[in-house]
Amino acid sequence: MTFMSDDCVFESTAGPEVCGTRYRGRERVGAAFARVFKIFPDAKFGDAHHFVAGNRGVSEWIFSGTTADGKKVEVNGCDIFTFQSGKIAVKSSYFKNRTA
């Protein structure tokens, strides 16, 4: 969270809004991140590739993890960042929706 601005925004991969679910502010964004690691205690973002162009950046990765009931997940995904004053102001997450 030290890389996030105080008024940061996180747009998750799923939710009722066109952007997924939008969380605002460090406290709410931090809680949203913590929920991911609670659901997937072995969460891993591997094979990462990053680039920055001006005040925007992209991180591509493969997410893998296992839920408490043993369901394994592995998907390609990416985050699109907007930077402001040296911090992450917006983090929008996207990933592939794999069928079982």
C-alpha positions in Angstrom: 0.0 0.0 0.0 3.0 2.3 0.3 3.0 2.6 -3.5 -0.6 3.7 -3.6 -1.7 7.4 -3.2 -3.9 8.3 -0.3 -6.9 8.8 -2.5 -6.2 5.7 -4.7 -8.8 3.8 -6.6 -8.8 0.0 -7.3 -11.2 -1.4 -9.9 -11.5 -5.1 -9.4 -12.0 -7.8 -11.9 -15.6 -8.5 -11.0 -18.6 -6.8 -9.5 -21.9 -5.0 -10.3 -20.3 -1.9 -12.0 -19.0 -1.7 -15.6 -15.5 -1.5 -14.0 -16.1 -4.4 -11.7 -16.2 -3.1 -8.1 -14.6 0.3 -7.5 -12.8 0.8 -4.1 -11.7 4.3 -3.1 -9.1 5.3 -0.5 -6.1 3.4 1.0 -8.2 1.7 3.7 -10.9 0.3 1.4 -8.3 -0.6 -1.3 -6.1 -2.3 1.3 -9.1 -4.3 2.6 -10.0 -5.4 -1.0 -6.4 -6.6 -1.5 -6.5 -8.5 1.8 -9.7 -10.3 0.8 -7.9 -11.7 -2.3 -5.2 -13.2 -0.1 -7.7 -14.5 2.4 -9.6 -16.3 -0.4 -6.4 -17.5 -2.0 -3.8 -17.9 0.8 -1.2 -19.3 -1.7 -1.9 -16.5 -4.2 1.0 -16.0 -6.7 1.5 -13.5 -9.5 4.1 -15.2 -11.7 5.7 -14.7 -15.1 5.3 -10.9 -14.7 6.1 -8.4 -17.4 5.8 -4.6 -16.8 6.1 -1.4 -18.8 5.5 2.3 -18.2 4.7 5.0 -20.7 4.3 8.4 -19.3 1.8 8.4 -16.4 0.4 4.9 -17.3 1.8 1.4 -16.7 0.8 -2.2 -17.4 1.7 -5.3 -15.5 0.9 -8.7 -17.2 1.0 -11.8 -15.0 -0.3 -15.3 -14.5 -2.3 -15.6 -11.3 -2.5 -18.9 -9.5 -4.0 -19.9 -6.2 -6.1 -22.4 -4.3 -9.3 -21.6 -2.4 -10.0 -23.1 1.1 -12.2 -25.8 -0.5 -9.4 -26.9 -2.8 -10.4 -25.2 -6.1 -7.3 -24.3 -8.1 -7.3 -21.2 -10.3 -4.8 -20.2 -12.9 -5.4 -17.3 -15.3 -3.6 -14.7 -17.4 -4.3 -11.2 -16.3 -3.1 -7.6 -16.2 -3.3 -4.5 -14.2 -3.4 -1.0 -15.9 -2.1 1.7 -13.7 -2.4 5.5 -13.6 0.4 7.3 -11.7 0.2 10.6 -10.0 3.0 12.3 -8.1 5.1 9.2 -8.0 2.3 6.9 -6.6 -0.4 4.6 -8.0 -3.6 6.6 -8.3 -5.7 4.0 -10.2 -5.2 0.2 -10.5 -7.6 -1.5 -12.9 -7.4 -5.3 -12.9 -8.4 -7.7 -15.7 -8.1 -11.4 -16.2 -9.3 -14.2 -18.4 -12.4 -16.1 -17.4 -11.6 -19.8 -17.7 -14.2 -22.5 -17.8 -13.8 -25.5 -15.6 
